Amino acid sequence: MAGQISKNARREGAKELMSRWGGKIVMKTRFQNGRLKHYAVCEKTGKEARRPKDLM
């Protein structure tokens, strides 16, 4: 699993995470409703989730 790494640390690429479909999970950020929203994306399938753990 992802362990105890914050969303911000994963955003910077501190650790490589793999999804259940075999793609690399990357954290992205978007500006929405006046706030920064972090979300995880599987590079292979393009699926998005709030946390990387949801894609594992």
mmCIF file as Biopython writes it, N, C-alpha, C and O atoms, coordinates in Angstrom:
data_model
#
loop_
_atom_site.group_PDB
_atom_site.id
_atom_site.type_symbol
_atom_site.label_atom_id
_atom_site.label_alt_id
_atom_site.label_comp_id
_atom_site.label_asym_id
_atom_site.label_entity_id
_atom_site.label_seq_id
_atom_site.pdbx_PDB_ins_code
_atom_site.Cartn_x
_atom_site.Cartn_y
_atom_site.Cartn_z
_atom_site.occupancy
_atom_site.B_iso_or_equiv
_atom_site.auth_seq_id
_atom_site.auth_asym_id
_atom_site.pdbx_PDB_model_num
ATOM 1   N N  . MET A ? 1  ? 0.828   -1.191 0.000   1.0 0.0 1  A 1 
ATOM 2   C CA . MET A ? 1  ? 0.000   0.000  0.000   1.0 0.0 1  A 1 
ATOM 3   C C  . MET A ? 1  ? 0.871   1.254  0.000   1.0 0.0 1  A 1 
ATOM 4   O O  . MET A ? 1  ? 2.100   1.178  -0.034  1.0 0.0 1  A 1 
ATOM 5   N N  . ALA A ? 2  ? 0.215   2.391  0.039   1.0 0.0 2  A 1 
ATOM 6   C CA . ALA A ? 2  ? 0.926   3.660  -0.051  1.0 0.0 2  A 1 
ATOM 7   C C  . ALA A ? 2  ? 1.697   3.998  1.210   1.0 0.0 2  A 1 
ATOM 8   O O  . ALA A ? 2  ? 2.681   4.735  1.147   1.0 0.0 2  A 1 
ATOM 9   N N  . GLY A ? 3  ? 1.277   3.477  2.357   1.0 0.0 3  A 1 
ATOM 10  C CA . GLY A ? 3  ? 1.980   3.774  3.597   1.0 0.0 3  A 1 
ATOM 11  C C  . GLY A ? 3  ? 1.616   5.143  4.125   1.0 0.0 3  A 1 
ATOM 12  O O  . GLY A ? 3  ? 0.570   5.691  3.776   1.0 0.0 3  A 1 
ATOM 13  N N  . GLN A ? 4  ? 2.466   5.695  4.957   1.0 0.0 4  A 1 
ATOM 14  C CA . GLN A ? 4  ? 2.194   6.977  5.593   1.0 0.0 4  A 1 
ATOM 15  C C  . GLN A ? 4  ? 2.916   8.114  4.869   1.0 0.0 4  A 1 
ATOM 16  O O  . GLN A ? 4  ? 3.778   8.769  5.455   1.0 0.0 4  A 1 
ATOM 17  N N  . ILE A ? 5  ? 2.580   8.351  3.623   1.0 0.0 5  A 1 
ATOM 18  C CA . ILE A ? 5  ? 3.172   9.434  2.846   1.0 0.0 5  A 1 
ATOM 19  C C  . ILE A ? 5  ? 2.061   10.424 2.534   1.0 0.0 5  A 1 
ATOM 20  O O  . ILE A ? 5  ? 0.989   10.026 2.079   1.0 0.0 5  A 1 
ATOM 21  N N  . SER A ? 6  ? 2.301   11.704 2.771   1.0 0.0 6  A 1 
ATOM 22  C CA . SER A ? 6  ? 1.265   12.704 2.537   1.0 0.0 6  A 1 
ATOM 23  C C  . SER A ? 6  ? 0.997   12.854 1.040   1.0 0.0 6  A 1 
ATOM 24  O O  . SER A ? 6  ? 1.816   12.462 0.209   1.0 0.0 6  A 1 
ATOM 25  N N  . LYS A ? 7  ? -0.168  13.430 0.709   1.0 0.0 7  A 1 
ATOM 26  C CA . LYS A ? 7  ? -0.506  13.685 -0.691  1.0 0.0 7  A 1 
ATOM 27  C C  . LYS A ? 7  ? 0.520   14.611 -1.327  1.0 0.0 7  A 1 
ATOM 28  O O  . LYS A ? 7  ? 0.874   14.445 -2.494  1.0 0.0 7  A 1 
ATOM 29  N N  . ASN A ? 8  ? 1.000   15.589 -0.556  1.0 0.0 8  A 1 
ATOM 30  C CA . ASN A ? 8  ? 1.982   16.523 -1.099  1.0 0.0 8  A 1 
ATOM 31  C C  . ASN A ? 8  ? 3.303   15.837 -1.407  1.0 0.0 8  A 1 
ATOM 32  O O  . ASN A ? 8  ? 3.933   16.154 -2.416  1.0 0.0 8  A 1 
ATOM 33  N N  . ALA A ? 9  ? 3.735   14.912 -0.573  1.0 0.0 9  A 1 
ATOM 34  C CA . ALA A ? 9  ? 4.978   14.189 -0.825  1.0 0.0 9  A 1 
ATOM 35  C C  . ALA A ? 9  ? 4.844   13.331 -2.076  1.0 0.0 9  A 1 
ATOM 36  O O  . ALA A ? 9  ? 5.783   13.241 -2.866  1.0 0.0 9  A 1 
ATOM 37  N N  . ARG A ? 10 ? 3.688   12.699 -2.265  1.0 0.0 10 A 1 
ATOM 38  C CA . ARG A ? 10 ? 3.480   11.891 -3.470  1.0 0.0 10 A 1 
ATOM 39  C C  . ARG A ? 10 ? 3.406   12.775 -4.697  1.0 0.0 10 A 1 
ATOM 40  O O  . ARG A ? 10 ? 3.797   12.361 -5.789  1.0 0.0 10 A 1 
ATOM 41  N N  . ARG A ? 11 ? 2.911   13.977 -4.529  1.0 0.0 11 A 1 
ATOM 42  C CA . ARG A ? 11 ? 2.823   14.934 -5.646  1.0 0.0 11 A 1 
ATOM 43  C C  . ARG A ? 11 ? 4.211   15.246 -6.184  1.0 0.0 11 A 1 
ATOM 44  O O  . ARG A ? 11 ? 4.380   15.450 -7.386  1.0 0.0 11 A 1 
ATOM 45  N N  . GLU A ? 12 ? 5.196   15.284 -5.311  1.0 0.0 12 A 1 
ATOM 46  C CA . GLU A ? 12 ? 6.570   15.592 -5.712  1.0 0.0 12 A 1 
ATOM 47  C C  . GLU A ? 12 ? 7.298   14.383 -6.275  1.0 0.0 12 A 1 
ATOM 48  O O  . GLU A ? 12 ? 8.418   14.528 -6.765  1.0 0.0 12 A 1 
ATOM 49  N N  . GLY A ? 13 ? 6.702   13.189 -6.222  1.0 0.0 13 A 1 
ATOM 50  C CA . GLY A ? 13 ? 7.336   12.006 -6.788  1.0 0.0 13 A 1 
ATOM 51  C C  . GLY A ? 13 ? 8.332   11.351 -5.859  1.0 0.0 13 A 1 
ATOM 52  O O  . GLY A ? 13 ? 9.325   10.788 -6.321  1.0 0.0 13 A 1 
ATOM 53  N N  . ALA A ? 14 ? 8.092   11.410 -4.557  1.0 0.0 14 A 1 
ATOM 54  C CA . ALA A ? 14 ? 9.016   10.820 -3.587  1.0 0.0 14 A 1 
ATOM 55  C C  . ALA A ? 14 ? 9.045   9.300  -3.692  1.0 0.0 14 A 1 
ATOM 56  O O  . ALA A ? 14 ? 10.051  8.684  -3.337  1.0 0.0 14 A 1 
ATOM 57  N N  . LYS A ? 15 ? 7.972   8.682  -4.169  1.0 0.0 15 A 1 
ATOM 58  C CA . LYS A ? 15 ? 7.891   7.235  -4.227  1.0 0.0 15 A 1 
ATOM 59  C C  . LYS A ? 15 ? 7.089   6.816  -5.457  1.0 0.0 15 A 1 
ATOM 60  O O  . LYS A ? 15 ? 6.083   7.444  -5.788  1.0 0.0 15 A 1 
ATOM 61  N N  . GLU A ? 16 ? 7.533   5.754  -6.138  1.0 0.0 16 A 1 
ATOM 62  C CA . GLU A ? 16 ? 6.815   5.238  -7.303  1.0 0.0 16 A 1 
ATOM 63  C C  . GLU A ? 16 ? 5.693   4.322  -6.843  1.0 0.0 16 A 1 
ATOM 64  O O  . GLU A ? 16 ? 5.931   3.377  -6.091  1.0 0.0 16 A 1 
ATOM 65  N N  . LEU A ? 17 ? 4.482   4.589  -7.285  1.0 0.0 17 A 1 
ATOM 66  C CA . LEU A ? 17 ? 3.328   3.771  -6.927  1.0 0.0 17 A 1 
ATOM 67  C C  . LEU A ? 17 ? 2.755   3.143  -8.189  1.0 0.0 17 A 1 
ATOM 68  O O  . LEU A ? 17 ? 2.697   3.788  -9.235  1.0 0.0 17 A 1 
ATOM 69  N N  . MET A ? 18 ? 2.332   1.885  -8.094  1.0 0.0 18 A 1 
ATOM 70  C CA . MET A ? 18 ? 1.767   1.182  -9.241  1.0 0.0 18 A 1 
ATOM 71  C C  . MET A ? 18 ? 0.287   0.895  -8.998  1.0 0.0 18 A 1 
ATOM 72  O O  . MET A ? 18 ? -0.110  0.550  -7.885  1.0 0.0 18 A 1 
ATOM 73  N N  . SER A ? 19 ? -0.523  1.038  -10.041 1.0 0.0 19 A 1 
ATOM 74  C CA . SER A ? 19 ? -1.951  0.776  -9.926  1.0 0.0 19 A 1 
ATOM 75  C C  . SER A ? 19 ? -2.235  -0.707 -10.135 1.0 0.0 19 A 1 
ATOM 76  O O  . SER A ? 19 ? -1.353  -1.471 -10.527 1.0 0.0 19 A 1 
ATOM 77  N N  . ARG A ? 20 ? -3.465  -1.099 -9.871  1.0 0.0 20 A 1 
ATOM 78  C CA . ARG A ? 20 ? -3.830  -2.515 -10.046 1.0 0.0 20 A 1 
ATOM 79  C C  . ARG A ? 20 ? -3.858  -2.910 -11.525 1.0 0.0 20 A 1 
ATOM 80  O O  . ARG A ? 20 ? -3.870  -4.100 -11.839 1.0 0.0 20 A 1 
ATOM 81  N N  . TRP A ? 21 ? -3.869  -1.934 -12.435 1.0 0.0 21 A 1 
ATOM 82  C CA . TRP A ? 21 ? -3.856  -2.221 -13.874 1.0 0.0 21 A 1 
ATOM 83  C C  . TRP A ? 21 ? -2.445  -2.208 -14.448 1.0 0.0 21 A 1 
ATOM 84  O O  . TRP A ? 21 ? -2.261  -2.394 -15.651 1.0 0.0 21 A 1 
ATOM 85  N N  . GLY A ? 22 ? -1.445  -1.989 -13.591 1.0 0.0 22 A 1 
ATOM 86  C CA . GLY A ? 22 ? -0.058  -2.048 -14.034 1.0 0.0 22 A 1 
ATOM 87  C C  . GLY A ? 22 ? 0.535   -0.727 -14.460 1.0 0.0 22 A 1 
ATOM 88  O O  . GLY A ? 22 ? 1.692   -0.684 -14.880 1.0 0.0 22 A 1 
ATOM 89  N N  . GLY A ? 23 ? -0.218  0.355  -14.365 1.0 0.0 23 A 1 
ATOM 90  C CA . GLY A ? 23 ? 0.304   1.667  -14.730 1.0 0.0 23 A 1 
ATOM 91  C C  . GLY A ? 23 ? 0.865   2.399  -13.524 1.0 0.0 23 A 1 
ATOM 92  O O  . GLY A ? 23 ? 0.570   2.050  -12.381 1.0 0.0 23 A 1 
ATOM 93  N N  . LYS A ? 24 ? 1.671   3.412  -13.786 1.0 0.0 24 A 1 
ATOM 94  C CA . LYS A ? 24 ? 2.245   4.209  -12.713 1.0 0.0 24 A 1 
ATOM 95  C C  . LYS A ? 24 ? 1.208   5.230  -12.235 1.0 0.0 24 A 1 
ATOM 96  O O  . LYS A ? 24 ? 0.509   5.837  -13.046 1.0 0.0 24 A 1 
ATOM 97  N N  . ILE A ? 25 ? 1.115   5.414  -10.921 1.0 0.0 25 A 1 
ATOM 98  C CA . ILE A ? 25 ? 0.192   6.398  -10.355 1.0 0.0 25 A 1 
ATOM 99  C C  . ILE A ? 25 ? 0.949   7.699  -10.143 1.0 0.0 25 A 1 
ATOM 100 O O  . ILE A ? 25 ? 1.999   7.718  -9.502  1.0 0.0 25 A 1 
ATOM 101 N N  . VAL A ? 26 ? 0.411   8.782  -10.682 1.0 0.0 26 A 1 
ATOM 102 C CA . VAL A ? 26 ? 0.998   10.103 -10.480 1.0 0.0 26 A 1 
ATOM 103 C C  . VAL A ? 26 ? -0.038  10.998 -9.819  1.0 0.0 26 A 1 
ATOM 104 O O  . VAL A ? 26 ? -1.238  10.870 -10.062 1.0 0.0 26 A 1 
ATOM 105 N N  . MET A ? 27 ? 0.446   11.905 -8.978  1.0 0.0 27 A 1 
ATOM 106 C CA . MET A ? 27 ? -0.429  12.875 -8.333  1.0 0.0 27 A 1 
ATOM 107 C C  . MET A ? 27 ? -0.442  14.145 -9.175  1.0 0.0 27 A 1 
ATOM 108 O O  . MET A ? 27 ? 0.601   14.601 -9.644  1.0 0.0 27 A 1 
ATOM 109 N N  . LYS A ? 28 ? -1.626  14.707 -9.359  1.0 0.0 28 A 1 
ATOM 110 C CA . LYS A ? 28 ? -1.778  15.958 -10.087 1.0 0.0 28 A 1 
ATOM 111 C C  . LYS A ? 28 ? -2.570  16.919 -9.218  1.0 0.0 28 A 1 
ATOM 112 O O  . LYS A ? 28 ? -3.210  16.511 -8.249  1.0 0.0 28 A 1 
ATOM 113 N N  . THR A ? 29 ? -2.522  18.195 -9.568  1.0 0.0 29 A 1 
ATOM 114 C CA . THR A ? 29 ? -3.215  19.224 -8.812  1.0 0.0 29 A 1 
ATOM 115 C C  . THR A ? 29 ? -3.993  20.102 -9.777  1.0 0.0 29 A 1 
ATOM 116 O O  . THR A ? 29 ? -3.504  20.457 -10.850 1.0 0.0 29 A 1 
ATOM 117 N N  . ARG A ? 30 ? -5.221  20.448 -9.375  1.0 0.0 30 A 1 
ATOM 118 C CA . ARG A ? 30 ? -6.001  21.394 -10.169 1.0 0.0 30 A 1 
ATOM 119 C C  . ARG A ? 30 ? -6.559  22.460 -9.245  1.0 0.0 30 A 1 
ATOM 120 O O  . ARG A ? 30 ? -6.788  22.209 -8.062  1.0 0.0 30 A 1 
ATOM 121 N N  . PHE A ? 31 ? -6.774  23.643 -9.783  1.0 0.0 31 A 1 
ATOM 122 C CA . PHE A ? 31 ? -7.351  24.748 -9.023  1.0 0.0 31 A 1 
ATOM 123 C C  . PHE A ? 31 ? -8.846  24.728 -9.285  1.0 0.0 31 A 1 
ATOM 124 O O  . PHE A ? 31 ? -9.282  24.911 -10.422 1.0 0.0 31 A 1 
ATOM 125 N N  . GLN A ? 32 ? -9.645  24.505 -8.226  1.0 0.0 32 A 1 
ATOM 126 C CA . GLN A ? 32 ? -11.084 24.342 -8.389  1.0 0.0 32 A 1 
ATOM 127 C C  . GLN A ? 32 ? -11.792 25.004 -7.213  1.0 0.0 32 A 1 
ATOM 128 O O  . GLN A ? 32 ? -11.455 24.739 -6.059  1.0 0.0 32 A 1 
ATOM 129 N N  . ASN A ? 33 ? -12.748 25.844 -7.489  1.0 0.0 33 A 1 
ATOM 130 C CA . ASN A ? 33 ? -13.522 26.556 -6.464  1.0 0.0 33 A 1 
ATOM 131 C C  . ASN A ? 33 ? -12.624 27.318 -5.486  1.0 0.0 33 A 1 
ATOM 132 O O  . ASN A ? 33 ? -12.886 27.341 -4.284  1.0 0.0 33 A 1 
ATOM 133 N N  . GLY A ? 34 ? -11.583 27.930 -6.002  1.0 0.0 34 A 1 
ATOM 134 C CA . GLY A ? 34 ? -10.696 28.730 -5.172  1.0 0.0 34 A 1 
ATOM 135 C C  . GLY A ? 34 ? -9.744  27.931 -4.296  1.0 0.0 34 A 1 
ATOM 136 O O  . GLY A ? 34 ? -9.102  28.501 -3.413  1.0 0.0 34 A 1 
ATOM 137 N N  . ARG A ? 35 ? -9.638  26.626 -4.519  1.0 0.0 35 A 1 
ATOM 138 C CA . ARG A ? 35 ? -8.760  25.774 -3.707  1.0 0.0 35 A 1 
ATOM 139 C C  . ARG A ? 35 ? -7.940  24.874 -4.619  1.0 0.0 35 A 1 
ATOM 140 O O  . ARG A ? 35 ? -8.331  24.598 -5.753  1.0 0.0 35 A 1 
ATOM 141 N N  . LEU A ? 36 ? -6.792  24.417 -4.109  1.0 0.0 36 A 1 
ATOM 142 C CA . LEU A ? 36 ? -5.990  23.431 -4.822  1.0 0.0 36 A 1 
ATOM 143 C C  . LEU A ? 36 ? -6.506  22.042 -4.462  1.0 0.0 36 A 1 
ATOM 144 O O  . LEU A ? 36 ? -6.607  21.703 -3.283  1.0 0.0 36 A 1 
ATOM 145 N N  . LYS A ? 37 ? -6.828  21.249 -5.458  1.0 0.0 37 A 1 
ATOM 146 C CA . LYS A ? 37 ? -7.312  19.888 -5.244  1.0 0.0 37 A 1 
ATOM 147 C C  . LYS A ? 37 ? -6.280  18.913 -5.791  1.0 0.0 37 A 1 
ATOM 148 O O  . LYS A ? 37 ? -5.916  18.985 -6.964  1.0 0.0 37 A 1 
ATOM 149 N N  . HIS A ? 38 ? -5.805  17.997 -4.940  1.0 0.0 38 A 1 
ATOM 150 C CA . HIS A ? 38 ? -4.878  16.952 -5.363  1.0 0.0 38 A 1 
ATOM 151 C C  . HIS A ? 38 ? -5.691  15.725 -5.752  1.0 0.0 38 A 1 
ATOM 152 O O  . HIS A ? 38 ? -6.692  15.406 -5.112  1.0 0.0 38 A 1 
ATOM 153 N N  . TYR A ? 39 ? -5.256  15.038 -6.805  1.0 0.0 39 A 1 
ATOM 154 C CA . TYR A ? 39 ? -5.901  13.795 -7.197  1.0 0.0 39 A 1 
ATOM 155 C C  . TYR A ? 39 ? -4.876  12.880 -7.851  1.0 0.0 39 A 1 
ATOM 156 O O  . TYR A ? 39 ? -3.847  13.331 -8.353  1.0 0.0 39 A 1 
ATOM 157 N N  . ALA A ? 40 ? -5.180  11.584 -7.833  1.0 0.0 40 A 1 
ATOM 158 C CA . ALA A ? 40 ? -4.274  10.581 -8.387  1.0 0.0 40 A 1 
ATOM 159 C C  . ALA A ? 40 ? -4.780  10.149 -9.759  1.0 0.0 40 A 1 
ATOM 160 O O  . ALA A ? 40 ? -5.986  10.074 -9.993  1.0 0.0 40 A 1 
ATOM 161 N N  . VAL A ? 41 ? -3.846  9.869  -10.660 1.0 0.0 41 A 1 
ATOM 162 C CA . VAL A ? 41 ? -4.190  9.425  -12.012 1.0 0.0 41 A 1 
ATOM 163 C C  . VAL A ? 41 ? -3.322  8.223  -12.365 1.0 0.0 41 A 1 
ATOM 164 O O  . VAL A ? 41 ? -2.113  8.230  -12.133 1.0 0.0 41 A 1 
ATOM 165 N N  . CYS A ? 42 ? -3.949  7.192  -12.928 1.0 0.0 42 A 1 
ATOM 166 C CA . CYS A ? 42 ? -3.211  6.056  -13.465 1.0 0.0 42 A 1 
ATOM 167 C C  . CYS A ? 42 ? -2.786  6.426  -14.879 1.0 0.0 42 A 1 
ATOM 168 O O  . CYS A ? 42 ? -3.630  6.741  -15.717 1.0 0.0 42 A 1 
ATOM 169 N N  . GLU A ? 43 ? -1.482  6.391  -15.151 1.0 0.0 43 A 1 
ATOM 170 C CA . GLU A ? 43 ? -0.995  6.788  -16.481 1.0 0.0 43 A 1 
ATOM 171 C C  . GLU A ? 43 ? -1.412  5.808  -17.573 1.0 0.0 43 A 1 
ATOM 172 O O  . GLU A ? 43 ? -1.557  6.207  -18.729 1.0 0.0 43 A 1 
ATOM 173 N N  . LYS A ? 44 ? -1.607  4.545  -17.235 1.0 0.0 44 A 1 
ATOM 174 C CA . LYS A ? 44 ? -1.945  3.542  -18.240 1.0 0.0 44 A 1 
ATOM 175 C C  . LYS A ? 44 ? -3.411  3.644  -18.673 1.0 0.0 44 A 1 
ATOM 176 O O  . LYS A ? 44 ? -3.711  3.611  -19.867 1.0 0.0 44 A 1 
ATOM 177 N N  . THR A ? 45 ? -4.332  3.768  -17.693 1.0 0.0 45 A 1 
ATOM 178 C CA . THR A ? 45 ? -5.764  3.757  -18.013 1.0 0.0 45 A 1 
ATOM 179 C C  . THR A ? 45 ? -6.391  5.137  -18.002 1.0 0.0 45 A 1 
ATOM 180 O O  . THR A ? 45 ? -7.445  5.337  -18.607 1.0 0.0 45 A 1 
ATOM 181 N N  . GLY A ? 46 ? -5.767  6.097  -17.327 1.0 0.0 46 A 1 
ATOM 182 C CA . GLY A ? 46 ? -6.339  7.436  -17.248 1.0 0.0 46 A 1 
ATOM 183 C C  . GLY A ? 46 ? -7.386  7.593  -16.159 1.0 0.0 46 A 1 
ATOM 184 O O  . GLY A ? 46 ? -8.025  8.641  -16.068 1.0 0.0 46 A 1 
ATOM 185 N N  . LYS A ? 47 ? -7.573  6.576  -15.334 1.0 0.0 47 A 1 
ATOM 186 C CA . LYS A ? 47 ? -8.550  6.655  -14.248 1.0 0.0 47 A 1 
ATOM 187 C C  . LYS A ? 47 ? -8.069  7.631  -13.184 1.0 0.0 47 A 1 
ATOM 188 O O  . LYS A ? 47 ? -6.875  7.718  -12.897 1.0 0.0 47 A 1 
ATOM 189 N N  . GLU A ? 48 ? -9.029  8.378  -12.593 1.0 0.0 48 A 1 
ATOM 190 C CA . GLU A ? 48 ? -8.716  9.351  -11.553 1.0 0.0 48 A 1 
ATOM 191 C C  . GLU A ? 48 ? -9.347  8.929  -10.238 1.0 0.0 48 A 1 
ATOM 192 O O  . GLU A ? 48 ? -10.409 8.307  -10.219 1.0 0.0 48 A 1 
ATOM 193 N N  . ALA A ? 49 ? -8.689  9.269  -9.141  1.0 0.0 49 A 1 
ATOM 194 C CA . ALA A ? 49 ? -9.214  9.004  -7.800  1.0 0.0 49 A 1 
ATOM 195 C C  . ALA A ? 49 ? -8.673  10.069 -6.860  1.0 0.0 49 A 1 
ATOM 196 O O  . ALA A ? 49 ? -7.673  10.722 -7.158  1.0 0.0 49 A 1 
ATOM 197 N N  . ARG A ? 50 ? -9.333  10.238 -5.733  1.0 0.0 50 A 1 
ATOM 198 C CA . ARG A ? 50 ? -8.900  11.237 -4.767  1.0 0.0 50 A 1 
ATOM 199 C C  . ARG A ? 50 ? -7.586  10.842 -4.104  1.0 0.0 50 A 1 
ATOM 200 O O  . ARG A ? 50 ? -6.738  11.697 -3.846  1.0 0.0 50 A 1 
ATOM 201 N N  . ARG A ? 51 ? -7.414  9.551  -3.829  1.0 0.0 51 A 1 
ATOM 202 C CA . ARG A ? 51 ? -6.208  9.044  -3.179  1.0 0.0 51 A 1 
ATOM 203 C C  . ARG A ? 51 ? -5.579  7.957  -4.053  1.0 0.0 51 A 1 
ATOM 204 O O  . ARG A ? 51 ? -6.301  7.238  -4.743  1.0 0.0 51 A 1 
ATOM 205 N N  . PRO A ? 52 ? -4.249  7.824  -4.036  1.0 0.0 52 A 1 
ATOM 206 C CA . PRO A ? 52 ? -3.605  6.749  -4.792  1.0 0.0 52 A 1 
ATOM 207 C C  . PRO A ? 52 ? -4.048  5.366  -4.329  1.0 0.0 52 A 1 
ATOM 208 O O  . PRO A ? 52 ? -4.100  4.430  -5.128  1.0 0.0 52 A 1 
ATOM 209 N N  . LYS A ? 53 ? -4.365  5.233  -3.049  1.0 0.0 53 A 1 
ATOM 210 C CA . LYS A ? 53 ? -4.793  3.944  -2.495  1.0 0.0 53 A 1 
ATOM 211 C C  . LYS A ? 53 ? -6.046  3.427  -3.211  1.0 0.0 53 A 1 
ATOM 212 O O  . LYS A ? 53 ? -6.237  2.215  -3.312  1.0 0.0 53 A 1 
ATOM 213 N N  . ASP A ? 54 ? -6.891  4.319  -3.702  1.0 0.0 54 A 1 
ATOM 214 C CA . ASP A ? 54 ? -8.108  3.921  -4.401  1.0 0.0 54 A 1 
ATOM 215 C C  . ASP A ? 54 ? -7.813  3.271  -5.754  1.0 0.0 54 A 1 
ATOM 216 O O  . ASP A ? 54 ? -8.665  2.567  -6.296  1.0 0.0 54 A 1 
ATOM 217 N N  . LEU A ? 55 ? -6.631  3.495  -6.301  1.0 0.0 55 A 1 
ATOM 218 C CA . LEU A ? 55 ? -6.248  2.911  -7.595  1.0 0.0 55 A 1 
ATOM 219 C C  . LEU A ? 55 ? -5.418  1.654  -7.437  1.0 0.0 55 A 1 
ATOM 220 O O  . LEU A ? 55 ? -5.107  0.995  -8.430  1.0 0.0 55 A 1 
ATOM 221 N N  . MET A ? 56 ? -5.049  1.303  -6.207  1.0 0.0 56 A 1 
ATOM 222 C CA . MET A ? 56 ? -4.202  0.126  -5.979  1.0 0.0 56 A 1 
ATOM 223 C C  . MET A ? 56 ? -5.027  -1.121 -5.832  1.0 0.0 56 A 1 
ATOM 224 O O  . MET A ? 56 ? -4.477  -2.205 -5.635  1.0 0.0 56 A 1 
#
